[in-house]
Amino acid sequence: MPDGDDSQDFSNDNRRQHDRSRLIVDVHFDGADSTGVASTKDISLGGLYMTTRTEIPVGARLALRIPVGSEHIVVKGEVVYSNPGEGVGVKFEELSEDARMLMEKAVP
């Protein structure tokens, strides 16, 4: 049986599966009775954090339009962290192969 320290380390390792990169772009979001533009703080292949004063609850599903290089990708995601009045963390649903390739090129 693992001791408490090992299980704590395991849960921290699994919390974030992708390395985040600082990338500040304007993201258009739609969902949870909210539509607007927010600025990313960081992004990865698994999700992003966007700053917005719009209060979006945890569990809300959003459609995001993200500029990547000279193109845009559209991805759906779920809000997994909310800091009301400050921003939200969004976990992407499965990325299309095209979206993944664009993100891999643009996100160091």
C-alpha positions as CSV (number, residue, x, y, z in Angstrom):
1,M,0.0,0.0,0.0
2,P,1.5,3.4,-1.0
3,D,2.1,5.9,1.8
4,G,0.5,9.3,1.8
5,D,3.5,11.1,0.3
6,D,3.6,8.8,-2.8
7,S,-0.1,9.2,-3.4
8,Q,0.2,13.0,-3.1
9,D,3.1,13.0,-5.6
10,F,1.1,10.9,-8.0
11,S,-2.0,13.2,-7.9
12,N,0.2,16.2,-8.5
13,D,1.9,14.6,-11.5
14,N,-1.5,13.7,-13.0
15,R,-3.0,17.1,-12.5
16,R,-1.4,18.6,-15.6
17,Q,-0.5,16.3,-18.4
18,H,1.0,18.9,-20.8
19,D,3.6,21.6,-20.3
20,R,2.2,25.1,-20.4
21,S,3.7,27.9,-22.4
22,R,3.3,31.6,-22.0
23,L,1.2,32.7,-25.0
24,I,-0.9,35.8,-24.9
25,V,-3.5,36.0,-27.6
26,D,-7.2,37.1,-27.7
27,V,-9.6,34.1,-27.6
28,H,-13.2,34.3,-28.6
29,F,-15.4,32.2,-26.3
30,D,-19.0,31.2,-26.4
31,G,-21.0,29.1,-24.0
32,A,-22.5,29.1,-20.5
33,D,-24.7,32.0,-21.4
34,S,-21.6,34.1,-22.1
35,T,-19.9,35.3,-25.2
36,G,-16.8,37.5,-25.4
37,V,-13.1,37.9,-25.9
38,A,-10.6,37.0,-23.3
39,S,-6.8,37.1,-23.2
40,T,-4.8,33.9,-22.6
41,K,-2.3,33.8,-19.9
42,D,-0.8,30.4,-20.8
43,I,-1.7,27.5,-23.1
44,S,-0.8,23.9,-23.7
45,L,-2.1,21.0,-25.8
46,G,-4.4,20.2,-22.9
47,G,-6.0,23.6,-22.2
48,L,-5.5,27.2,-21.3
49,Y,-6.0,29.9,-18.7
50,M,-7.8,33.0,-19.9
51,T,-8.3,36.2,-18.1
52,T,-11.8,37.5,-18.1
53,R,-14.1,39.4,-15.8
54,T,-17.0,37.3,-17.1
55,E,-18.0,34.9,-14.4
56,I,-18.0,31.4,-15.9
57,P,-18.8,28.5,-13.6
58,V,-16.8,25.3,-13.2
59,G,-18.3,22.6,-15.5
60,A,-19.4,25.1,-18.1
61,R,-18.7,24.0,-21.7
62,L,-17.2,26.6,-24.1
63,A,-16.4,26.9,-27.7
64,L,-13.1,28.7,-28.2
65,R,-11.6,30.3,-31.3
66,I,-7.9,30.6,-30.8
67,P,-5.5,32.4,-33.2
68,V,-2.5,30.1,-33.9
69,G,0.0,31.7,-36.2
70,S,-1.8,33.0,-39.3
71,E,-4.8,30.6,-38.7
72,H,-7.4,30.0,-36.1
73,I,-8.5,26.8,-34.4
74,V,-11.9,26.1,-32.9
75,V,-11.9,23.8,-30.0
76,K,-14.5,22.9,-27.3
77,G,-13.5,22.8,-23.7
78,E,-14.7,22.6,-20.1
79,V,-14.1,25.1,-17.4
80,V,-12.1,23.2,-14.7
81,Y,-11.1,26.2,-12.6
82,S,-12.8,29.5,-12.0
83,N,-11.5,32.6,-10.2
84,P,-14.6,34.9,-10.5
85,G,-13.8,38.3,-11.9
86,E,-10.2,37.2,-12.8
87,G,-10.3,34.3,-15.2
88,V,-10.9,30.6,-15.8
89,G,-8.9,27.4,-16.6
90,V,-10.3,25.5,-19.5
91,K,-9.5,21.8,-20.3
92,F,-9.7,21.1,-24.1
93,E,-11.9,18.3,-25.3
94,E,-10.1,16.1,-27.9
95,L,-8.2,18.3,-30.4
96,S,-8.6,17.5,-34.1
97,E,-5.4,16.3,-35.8
98,D,-5.1,19.6,-37.7
99,A,-5.6,21.7,-34.5
100,R,-3.0,19.6,-32.7
101,M,-0.4,20.0,-35.4
102,L,-0.9,23.8,-35.5
103,M,-0.7,24.0,-31.7
104,E,2.5,21.9,-31.7
105,K,4.1,24.3,-34.2
106,A,3.0,27.5,-32.4
107,V,3.4,26.5,-28.7
108,P,7.0,26.0,-27.7
